[in-house]
Amino acid sequence: MVTVREHYEVFPYPARDPAEERHRLITGSPSHPLEMDHILWGGQRDWNRPLRILVAGGGTGDGLIQLAQTLTDAGRAHDITYLDLSTASRAVAEARAQMRGLGNITFHTASLLEAAEYGRFDYIDCCGVLHHLPDPPAGFRALRAALAPGGGLGFMVYAPYGRSGVYPLQEAFAALFQGLPPGERLIRARQIVADLPEGHPFRANRNLSDHLTSEAGFYDLLLHAQDRAYDVPQLLEVLAETGWQLAGFATPALYDLSRLTEVPEGMDPVTRMTLAEKLRGTIRVHTGYAVAQGSPAGKASPATRALVPHLRGAPAARLAQLVAQGHAIPVTLGGRPEPVTLPRAAAPLLAAIDGRRSLGQIAQASGRDPIAFGTLWASVHAALEPCGLLVYSALLTATAVS
């Protein structure tokens, strides 16, 4: 059997060309500092304090580069430790960091199971790794042991329903190609996939595209030696048994059952999320944040006037224009269009969001009395925050490191 380490030595994932760092920065969830602050620290982190970061299983460096570049651009003091078993993946990540001239990163070829040996960290990124371990709970526990007080984890693990068709093919290919080198496995698997009938669950699954983007993507999706998925109850269970608790999903609207159907009175939150995942059927991954078990809730409250709002996914001017003209904001969740409608009166508030003005400053400039502003802003928050379009952070307003 091809081991996970051998797999990533031959096919570093995701496939990245360091030269492309000259003209693009890949961003997303988890591990964007604005989103981290919003969900983990209530949008109120003191960015004058240095941030110690662990990138656990960093692969070719997407999360690493996003963190390092965003914090560098904002002038925030940080120190990043990168761990990965694959020397080939590490080489790509190092080359990407070098291309951007990013410092304050220490690279190690090591397992995330050894995380605590490198110290304690304010933030841990672990994206797309835990579900590939032979014992995922051991990975969760190892990361928990490396967490500093008040810190948090940004994670991504696979979800089952949006990956329909993947696991039968993985099992078949594992049996068919036993003993073959990775390159030969890839060639033979591609031939089989090309001949799958239209009605095959994998071919009918339009949520999947990795196999179309690169050889590394195909291998990671369909030829991985260790791969498991977590539904919502399983994810919450493994977090609880390893000392974590969910702080929040990056896009909580995906798990909101009331967006899909009428919710029976008294239904508990876990059941609601569980049924939302089943009804959507398109969630391929769970992306979210976790904190130490027993930690107080950290998510930002729209009633706190000191908070600094940020819009993600679209420029403030564009969203303000749509709202002022009475148009809905186009939003797609899990492949399902769910446009957002706001009152026209909210347009000036959106236009005022620049990542530096606080809610108090926006309120004062709006000319509205506190109650009227609070009511209008609450509608903005309720519409945009669950979709991941609105977060709070003082990242750009705290005194920068000179």
N, C-alpha and C positions, 0 to 999 in steps of 0.2 A: 504494500500500500504506500502511496505517495504521502509523506508526512506534510503537516501544515507548513513547517519550516521549508521543506524542499519545494513545495508549491510556490511560495512567495519568493524564493530565490530565482525560480524560472520565470514567474509571472508576477512581478511587483504590482501591487494594486492599491489604489486605482492607477491606471496607466497615465503617466504625466511626463511631459517634456519640459525640463527646467528652463529651456529657452523661452517658453511662453510666459514666464514670469515677467518678462519685459513689458507685456501689454495687457495682462489681466490678473485679477485677484479673485480666486474662487472663494465665495462666501456661502454660508448656510448655517444650519442648525445640526448639532448643538455647537457651543463654543464661540459664538459671537459675543464679545464682551458686553454689548448693550443688552442682549437677551439674558446673559448670565446674571447681570446685575438685577434686572427686572424680576426674574423668577427666584433667584437664590437669596438676594439681599434687599428685596423690597424697593429696588431702584435707589437705594440710599448708601451704597458703598462709598467709603472715603477713598477716592482714587489717589490721594496723596500718599497712601500706604502702599508699599510695593506688593505685588501679587506674585506668589510662588506657585508655579504651575507644573503639573505632571501631565505629559501626553503619553498615555499608556497604550502601547500597540499603535504607534503613530503612522505605520505604513509609509506611503510615499509623501505624506506631509500636508494634506489639505487642512486639517484642524490646526496643526502646528503653524503653518504659514498664516492662516487667518488670524490666529491669536497674536502672533509676534508682530505682524504688519499693522494690525489695528491698534495695538497698544503702543507701538513705536510711533505711528502717525499722531496718536493722541498725546504723546510725550509722557506716558505713564511708566513708572519703574516696574520692571518685571524680570523674572528669572524662570526659564523653562528647562525642564528635564524631559528628554525624549527617550522612550524605550521601544524597541522592537526586536523580535527574534531574527528578522531577515536582514542580512547585510546588504542585499540588493535594494530592498525598499529604503533602508536607511541612507544608502548612497544617493538615491533620488531626492529624498527629503533634504539632505545636506546640500546637494547641488542647487535646489530651489532656494534655500535660505541664503546661500552664498550669492546667487544671482541677484537677490534683493538687498544684499549687504546687511542682513539681519544678524544682530548679535544676541548676547544673553541667552544662548541656547547651548545646552550640553547634551551631546548624543551618546547613547549607550546601546550596544547590542545585548539585549537582555529581555527576560520574560516579565510581564506585568505582575506575575506571582511574586516577584522580588521587589515590588514597588516600595515597600516600607524600608528597605535597605538604603534608599536614596533620600530619606527624610520624611517630613510632613509637609503637605501641600494645601494651599488655600483653595485651589481649583484643580480638579482632575478631569481630563478629557479622555473618554474611552468610547470611541465611535466605531461600531462594526467589528468588535473584537470578542467580547464576552461570549457570544453565541458560537464561537469557533473553538472554545476551550473544551478539552475532554471533561472537565468538571467546572462548569460555569460558576456554581456557587463559590468555589475556591477563589475564582477571580474576583467576584464581588467582595469577598472577605478580605482579600489582599489589598484591594483598593481602599476599603474602609479603614484598614490598619494604617494606611498612608495619608489619611485625611487629617488636616489640622482642625482645631476647634473653630467652629463658625464657617467651615469650608463647605464645598459642594462638588458634586459629580455631574458632568454632562455626558449622557450616554445615548447610544443608538443600538437597539437590538432588533432582530428580525421579528416580524409578526406573521402569523400563519395564513390568513385568508387572502391577503393580497399577493401571496406567493404560491397560489394554487398551481399545481402542475410541476413545480420544481422538485419536490422531494421524491416522487416516483421515478423521475429521470435520474436524480442523483443515485438512488439505490440501484437502479438498473445499470448505470454506467460503472458504479463501483464493482459490481459483480462481473460485468463484461470485460473490463479493462484491467483487471487485477494483474499486477506485475509489469504493466506497460509504463514507459517513461511519460512524463507530462505532455511532451510534444505530440506523441502518438495518440495519447488519450484525447487530446484536443481535436486532432484531425478526424478520428473515428466518430467522436461525439457530434461534431459539426455535420457530418454526413447523415447521421441518424436524425438529427433535429431538422435538417433541411427537408427530409421526407415525411415528417409527421403529418398526419391528416388534419384538415381544417378544424375538425371537432375536438382534437386533442386538448385537454385542459391547459397545457402549457402554451400551445399555439393560440388558444383563444384568450389567453390572459394578456390584456393590453396594458397592464400595469408594469410590465417587466420590459427593460430595454438594455440592461447591462450586456447581454449576449450579442447585441448589435453594435456596440460601441468599440470594442477592442477584444483582442485575444485574452487579455487579462480579465476583462469583464465576463466573457463567456466562461472561462475556467472557474472564476470565483463563484459564479451563479450555479453552474450545473455539474462541476467536477470536484467540488470541495470535499475534502476527506472528513471534515467535522463541521456540522452545521445543524443548528436546531432553532426553532422559532418559539416565541412566547406570546400567548394571548394575554389579555389584560390581567385576569386573575393569577396566571402563572408568574407574570412579571412582578405584580405586587407581592406575591408570596416569596419569591426569591429575594426581593429587596428586604422584606421584613425578616427573613431568617438569617440574613447576613449583616444586619445592623443598619440598614438604610430605611428611609421612607421617601416616597415620591413627593417632590416639591412642586412639580407641575410638568405637564407636557408642553412642548414648544408650540403646538397648535391645539389648544384645548377644545376648540370648536369641533374637531374631528370626533371627539368622545362625548359630545353633547347629544343625548338621545332626543331631547325636545326639538332639535332641528330636523329630526327625521319622522317623528310620530308623536302622538299624545302619550304622555307618561303616566302610568297608574299612580295614584296617590300613595305616598309613603314608600315608594321604591328607593332603596338605599343607593348611595353614589357609585359603589363598585358595580352593582348589577346594572345600573344605568350605563356606565362606560362599557361594560361587557357586551350589552345588547347593541349599543351603538357600533362597536367594532364589528359585530356579526352582521348588522343590517347594512353597514357600508360595504363590507366585503372587499374593499380595495386598499386597506392599510397594509403596506408592505413592511414598514418598519415602525417601531415605537421610538420616538426621539423626545427626550425629556431631561429632567434634572432631578437629582436626589440629594438629600442631606442626611446627616446622622439621625438615627432613630431618636425621637423625643425632642427634636429641634423645634423651635417656634416657627410658625408660618412666616415666610419671608416675602411672598408675592406683593407687588406694589398695590397700594390703594389709591383710587382716583380722588379721594377726599383730601389727600395730603398736598397742600399747595406748594410745598418746597420742591416737589418732584419735577424733573425735567423730562418732558415727553419727546419721543422720537418716532417718526414714521418709517416703516421698513417696507420695501417692495415697490414703492412708487414715490415720486417727488411730491412734496407737500403742495406745491403750486398746482400740479395736475389734479390731485384729489380735490383740492379746494374748488377748482374750476368745475369739475364734474358735479359736485354737490351744489354749487351756486346755480348751475344750470338745471338743477332738478333731476340729474341723472343718477342712476345707481352706480356704485363702485363695483366693477366686475371682480368677483372672488370665486375661485374654484377650490373646493375641499375634497380631496380624495377622488378627483375626477368628476365631481358633481358641481355644476354651477350653483353658487349660493350668493347672488349679488346682495350687496349691503346698501341700504338706503338710509340717509341721514337728512335731518331738516336743513333747509337752505341756510338757516341762521348759523349753522355750524361751520359754514365755509370760511369765514374770517378766522375762526379758531384754528382750523387746519392750516391755513396760510401762514399763521404766526408760528407754527412749530418749526424750529430750526436746530433743535438739539442743544440749545444754550439757554433759551428762555424757560423759566420755571412756570408752572401752572399759575402761581400767584401773579407773575408778570403778565402772562397772557390774559388773565382775568382782568387785571387793572387796565390794560390797553383796550380791552373789549368794550369798556364803558358800561358793562352790565352790573347790576347789584349782585352781591355774593350768592344769594339763593338762586337767582336766575342763571348765573354762570354755572353754578354747581349742577343744576338740573340739566342744562344743555351739555356740559362736559360729561356728565354721567352717561348720556346717550351716545356720545362719541366713544367713550371707553367701552361701553357694553357692546357696541357694534364692531369695533376694530381690534380690541385687545384679544378676544378669544381666537381670532383668526391669525394672530401673530403679526399683525400689521402695526400695532402700537405697543411700545415698550417705554420704560422710564429708566433713566440713568443720568448721573452727573459726570459721565466719562469725559465730556468735552468742556466742562465748566470748572472742574477742580483745577487748582494751580498745577500747571504742567512742570515736568522735570526739566530743568535748564541744561 
